[in-house]
Amino acid sequence: MGLANSSGTTPQAEGGEILTPTRFAIVGCGTMGMRHAEIIMGTKGARVVVAFDTDAGRAADLAKKLTIRQVASYEETLQSRDVDAVVLCTPSSLHAEYGIAAAEAHKDIVTEKPIDTDPERARRFIAAAEANQVCFTIVSQNRWHDGSWALKQALDRQMLGRPLHAHVSVKWHRDDKYYTSSDWRGRWSGEGGGVLMNQGIHYIDLLLWYLGEVAEVEAMVATSRGVIETEDIGVGLLRFANGALSTIEVSTCAYPGFSERLEIHGAKGSCILEQGKIAFWKTSDGAEPPLPNWPAPSSDFPAKYIPFQRQYQDFLRARARGTAPVVRPEEALRVIETVRMFYESATNHAAVRLRSSR
Ligand SMILES: NC(=O)c1ccc[n+]([C@@H]2O[C@H](COP(=O)([O-])OP(=O)(O)OC[C@H]3O[C@@H](n4cnc5c(N)ncnc54)[C@H](O)[C@@H]3O)[C@@H](O)[C@H]2O)c1
């Protein structure tokens, strides 16, 4: 596929219908695999045809629910001629290995975030996708809320003036069972980190999307419970290449859990997002936020599925047009490199500057 960027504009259906239905395999049929399957089945121009999980019972549950084929191995998934694209919902540290094999089998790819837990593997994943010309995106559903999207448009149009400073607060609550019920969450080998790599990553992605390249990070992390190896609290300071500063605070132990917030203050105005909605907006010239005019959701999902569906609609359009999806692999790589800067800073008790090799 030729990969021209389609980023930055509201991806309204140009000329309407996506005519070629895309047939997906769900790989990893746990919490997110089940959710993706529901979203795909409710999205026009897409359907799930294959389920695979190393836990055969989970794949069987999904196959039975959707009346689709269960396969016994990942190789069989990739050999299936009726599969156009795979959705990788395995533990995060497997994304690149599975993704590279998918690219080499000429399957298009939607992978759950993060792109992988290791930047070097992620680079090989991106190289394999490019070499095999497959359509490839990373789930970043938070970009697809009305407010998040409007803020991006506003920043691109300089509506807030030069961005000066930002703040992110992700204060969620997960109980110990959330970690102990899986063999990979809270483990360096499976998750590649803790709250920063798994939950905070959504908002680090947004900060980078809004403010660009990170120049410097200074961070501290803490682990408040005995059942995990990785951090469940992370705080940090960021300086962006454009001069903007940001603070960030992420936690999975803020009982009972709070709405996440992202605040941006520019020379001409401020915008505060709460759970992806604009909670505050004011500019010195009185301009209104540029809210998107999305196509109606194609089925009556729970509201939390709608941003995922918009990202699938973008992926389907990109496949049909031979363009690049909005959420680009190189951006997802930058995000995990930035998370790694947090860990390096916290370990060495020192600020970490962007490596010139990036
Ligand atoms: N976008 C979001 O908001 C969001 C939310 C939660 C999780 N995630 C991401 O989704 C991914 C999956 O998370 P989850 O919460 O669904 O985890 P989960 O533990 O519920 O599901 C993972 C599934 O992968 C299967 N699996 C393990 N090893 C496998 C292998 N080698 N081959 C095939 N299947 C294998 C497991 O049996 C399990 O069914 C992670 O990368 C996570 O970061 C994203």
The ligand as an SDF file (V2000), in Angstrom:
LIG
                    3D

 44 48  0  0  0  0  0  0  0  0999 V2000
   -6.7580    0.2270   24.6710 N   0  0  0  0  0  0  0  0  0  0  0  0
   -7.0330   -0.0050   25.9430 C   0  0  0  0  0  0  0  0  0  0  0  0
   -7.7040    0.7770   26.6170 O   0  0  0  0  0  0  0  0  0  0  0  0
   -6.5220   -1.2540   26.6000 C   0  0  0  0  0  0  0  0  0  0  0  0
   -7.0710   -1.6860   27.8190 C   0  0  0  0  0  0  0  0  0  0  0  0
   -6.5940   -2.8550   28.3870 C   0  0  0  0  0  0  0  0  0  0  0  0
   -5.5810   -3.5720   27.7650 C   0  0  0  0  0  0  0  0  0  0  0  0
   -5.0480   -3.1130   26.5960 N   0  0  0  0  0  0  0  0  0  0  0  0
   -3.9710   -3.8650   25.9180 C   0  0  0  0  0  0  0  0  0  0  0  0
   -4.5420   -5.0510   25.3390 O   0  0  0  0  0  0  0  0  0  0  0  0
   -3.6150   -6.1290   25.4010 C   0  0  0  0  0  0  0  0  0  0  0  0
   -4.3150   -7.3210   26.0810 C   0  0  0  0  0  0  0  0  0  0  0  0
   -4.7650   -6.9240   27.3540 O   0  0  0  0  0  0  0  0  0  0  0  0
   -5.9850   -7.6820   28.0840 P   0  0  0  0  0  0  0  0  0  0  0  0
   -6.3550   -6.8180   29.2260 O   0  0  0  0  0  0  0  0  0  0  0  0
   -6.9910   -8.0930   27.0930 O   0  0  0  0  0  0  0  0  0  0  0  0
   -5.2130   -8.9680   28.6380 O   0  0  0  0  0  0  0  0  0  0  0  0
   -5.8380  -10.3920   29.0070 P   0  0  0  0  0  0  0  0  0  0  0  0
   -4.8390  -11.0230   29.9000 O   0  0  0  0  0  0  0  0  0  0  0  0
   -7.2430  -10.2470   29.4470 O   0  0  0  0  0  0  0  0  0  0  0  0
   -5.8610  -11.1300   27.5880 O   0  0  0  0  0  0  0  0  0  0  0  0
   -4.6830  -11.5440   26.9340 C   0  0  0  0  0  0  0  0  0  0  0  0
   -4.9940  -12.8290   26.1740 C   0  0  0  0  0  0  0  0  0  0  0  0
   -3.8570  -13.2050   25.4250 O   0  0  0  0  0  0  0  0  0  0  0  0
   -3.7430  -14.6400   25.5010 C   0  0  0  0  0  0  0  0  0  0  0  0
   -2.3770  -15.0230   25.1900 N   0  0  0  0  0  0  0  0  0  0  0  0
   -1.3000  -15.0610   26.0220 C   0  0  0  0  0  0  0  0  0  0  0  0
   -0.2080  -15.4550   25.3440 N   0  0  0  0  0  0  0  0  0  0  0  0
   -0.6140  -15.6900   24.0680 C   0  0  0  0  0  0  0  0  0  0  0  0
    0.0640  -16.1130   22.8950 C   0  0  0  0  0  0  0  0  0  0  0  0
    1.3750  -16.4210   22.9120 N   0  0  0  0  0  0  0  0  0  0  0  0
   -0.6620  -16.2480   21.7650 N   0  0  0  0  0  0  0  0  0  0  0  0
   -1.9960  -15.9660   21.7380 C   0  0  0  0  0  0  0  0  0  0  0  0
   -2.6750  -15.5690   22.8170 N   0  0  0  0  0  0  0  0  0  0  0  0
   -2.0000  -15.4170   23.9710 C   0  0  0  0  0  0  0  0  0  0  0  0
   -4.1570  -14.9640   26.9210 C   0  0  0  0  0  0  0  0  0  0  0  0
   -4.5240  -16.3240   27.0560 O   0  0  0  0  0  0  0  0  0  0  0  0
   -5.3270  -14.0070   27.1100 C   0  0  0  0  0  0  0  0  0  0  0  0
   -6.5630  -14.5850   26.7300 O   0  0  0  0  0  0  0  0  0  0  0  0
   -2.3900   -5.6020   26.1400 C   0  0  0  0  0  0  0  0  0  0  0  0
   -1.3930   -5.2700   25.2140 O   0  0  0  0  0  0  0  0  0  0  0  0
   -2.8820   -4.3570   26.8500 C   0  0  0  0  0  0  0  0  0  0  0  0
   -1.8870   -3.3470   26.9990 O   0  0  0  0  0  0  0  0  0  0  0  0
   -5.5140   -1.9910   26.0030 C   0  0  0  0  0  0  0  0  0  0  0  0
  1  2  1  0
  2  3  2  0
  2  4  1  0
  4  5  1  0
  4 44  2  0
  5  6  2  0
  6  7  1  0
  7  8  2  0
  8  9  1  0
  8 44  1  0
  9 10  1  0
  9 42  1  0
 10 11  1  0
 11 12  1  0
 11 40  1  0
 12 13  1  0
 13 14  1  0
 14 15  2  0
 14 16  1  0
 14 17  1  0
 17 18  1  0
 18 19  2  0
 18 20  1  0
 18 21  1  0
 21 22  1  0
 22 23  1  0
 23 24  1  0
 23 38  1  0
 24 25  1  0
 25 26  1  0
 25 36  1  0
 26 27  1  0
 26 35  1  0
 27 28  2  0
 28 29  1  0
 29 30  1  0
 29 35  2  0
 30 31  1  0
 30 32  2  0
 32 33  1  0
 33 34  2  0
 34 35  1  0
 36 37  1  0
 36 38  1  0
 38 39  1  0
 40 41  1  0
 40 42  1  0
 42 43  1  0
M  CHG  2   8   1  16  -1
M  END
$$$$
